[in-house]
Amino acid sequence: MREYDAIFIGAGQAGPFLAARMAAMGRKVVLIERKYLGGTCVNAGCMPTKALVACAKTAQMARRASEFGVTIPGEPTMDMSAVAARARKVTLDARSGLASWFDSLETMDVVYGQAQFAGAKDVYVNGTRYTAPQIFINVGARPHIPDVQGLTDVPYLTSTSMIELAELPRHLVVLGGSYIGLEFAQMYRRFGAAVTVVERGPHLAPREDRDISEAIADILKRDGVNVLLSQKLLSVAMDGSDVVVRSDQGEVRGSHVLVALGRQPNTDDLGLDLAGVETDRHGFIQVDERLQTNVEGIWALGDCNGRGAFTHTSYNDFEIAAANLLDGGDRKLSDRILGYGLYIDPPLGRVGMTERQAKEAGHRVKVSTRPMSRVGRAVEKGEILGLMKLVADADTDRVLGAAFLGVGGDEAIYGVLEAMNLGATTEKLRWAVPIHPTVGELVPTLINDLKVTISAM
Ligand SMILES: Cc1cc2nc3c(=O)[nH]c(=O)nc-3n(C[C@H](O)[C@H](O)[C@H](O)COP(=O)(O)OP(=O)(O)OC[C@H]3O[C@@H](n4cnc5c(N)ncnc54)[C@H](O)[C@@H]3O)c2cc1C
């Protein structure tokens, strides 16, 4: 049996940083990882996908070159092995950076293998028992494969296997019209594949307000992505070299199918019952405001607790745990104002509540929108698709949320994110002097145009 001050299960975006903080304080910690350091973000998520999005953007700009007075003869051709190699390099560089950092920490051990609880203070890995008074679970999530007739009998792709794909599909059928599916859909269309998105709901990116969802669909359709909405998936089957996806609305045939229908936590093979740790019916570990599970001495951080699904929410879980356990702080999950990006091109930057959420939460809402075609910076760059939207409380003047779908939207949203974290009113924001020409310079204009809305979104 090996004794430690703390055990960390999973080398994702929360646990390793807390482990390193503890190790730097001289505590003896062990980090257990069954696959790769860095978890999903580094190896199969944000980093490789955003590297691929950059390749797709370059192909698209080559196609549009003549609009900018640049002559590139003919349709660009893709070297998909070079594309995959570029994404792989981004991953490997980040992974090896983490490995060297952890190597430098004297009281931190890294063990590779599947961890399973043997009790509330004990974990088994490769037949060895590890024990500690504190255990931090950071096991993340994986693609959810729903129970659809025939699906597991066809060679389906997931976001993980897509990253390594070094060929161009003739026709990629993407099941699921949410964030992950949409990024791959546009990217592969720009690489030159025919792409069809099959979405169950009446809108893409169903969590967003309808005007934003419709603008997202418009962006994808202009790229030539075929979008099928309100499709109840019935079956998937092979017919020769075609994969045939059948829904209640008809069928679509492709050469490859990507399943992007949500993610499920990696908690089913952890032996949580032996530690007495409770999950909800989807397998997400139940935590309190300070990320502690129902078992004293066990915390759950990152995607596996179902309270966030992003790298920055996972990292923020580390910050909350570190502040409370190491720095005498009092930080809570509910202090977090959620922001995120959808990295189609142009991207969506989001923060806080949508208009619909604000109304459902009982706010009297003021809304302002502006098409990107009326944003100088976007016009100059020749990127006029999308819109900016700001939502505020009509009674308190507080900013409640924003969606910037357009060129630079993922960066410009920061002005609103910071303002919300500082509790700024629209009156304060209106008097900030923005830099010209930027996308963010339109925030004071959006504030001046705020109007009370009552209709549902
Ligand atoms: C395609 C894609 C694109 C994404 N893009 C973005 C983006 O642009 N921005 C963003 O913020 N987020 C993005 N995400 C989400 C982001 O990657 C995750 O939210 C984030 O990685 C979650 O981190 P985590 O710390 O919770 O767990 P993970 O990073 O998933 O790490 C968990 C680790 O635990 C290990 N593990 C699991 N079970 C065990 C066990 N029993 N024993 C030992 N080890 C175990 C796993 O191997 C893994 O390494 C994307 C995700 C995907 C799939």
The ligand as a Gaussian input file, in Angstrom:
#p B3LYP/6-31G(d) Opt

LIG

0 1
 C      -14.199000      18.088000     -29.681000
 C      -14.208000      18.912000     -28.438000
 C      -13.935000      20.253000     -28.504000
 C      -13.917000      21.019000     -27.348000
 N      -13.656000      22.363000     -27.442000
 C      -13.651000      23.119000     -26.326000
 C      -13.337000      24.510000     -26.384000
 O      -13.081000      25.049000     -27.463000
 N      -13.314000      25.217000     -25.238000
 C      -13.586000      24.630000     -24.030000
 O      -13.548000      25.317000     -23.005000
 N      -13.897000      23.322000     -23.935000
 C      -13.934000      22.565000     -25.049000
 N      -14.213000      21.223000     -24.960000
 C      -14.536000      20.657000     -23.626000
 C      -13.252000      20.432000     -22.826000
 O      -12.326000      19.662000     -23.569000
 C      -13.618000      19.718000     -21.532000
 O      -14.643000      20.430000     -20.903000
 C      -12.437000      19.651000     -20.596000
 O      -11.346000      18.962000     -21.169000
 C      -12.877000      18.937000     -19.313000
 O      -11.796000      18.790000     -18.493000
 P      -11.846000      17.808000     -17.254000
 O      -10.732000      18.286000     -16.411000
 O      -13.170000      17.795000     -16.633000
 O      -11.610000      16.341000     -17.817000
 P      -10.793000      15.757000     -19.009000
 O       -9.992000      16.792000     -19.694000
 O      -11.738000      14.979000     -19.840000
 O       -9.758000      14.779000     -18.296000
 C      -10.163000      13.642000     -17.609000
 C       -9.007000      12.660000     -17.572000
 O       -9.315000      11.609000     -16.691000
 C       -8.811000      10.394000     -17.219000
 N       -9.562000       9.299000     -16.578000
 C      -10.867000       9.028000     -16.696000
 N      -11.217000       7.988000     -15.916000
 C      -10.083000       7.600000     -15.299000
 C       -9.788000       6.581000     -14.367000
 N      -10.738000       5.776000     -13.880000
 N       -8.511000       6.438000     -13.945000
 C       -7.540000       7.256000     -14.412000
 N       -7.762000       8.242000     -15.286000
 C       -9.024000       8.421000     -15.723000
 C       -9.046000      10.553000     -18.704000
 O       -8.185000       9.685000     -19.435000
 C       -8.712000      12.025000     -18.915000
 O       -7.345000      12.200000     -19.239000
 C      -14.204000      20.428000     -26.098000
 C      -14.461000      19.056000     -26.018000
 C      -14.463000      18.307000     -27.174000
 C      -14.746000      16.836000     -27.067000

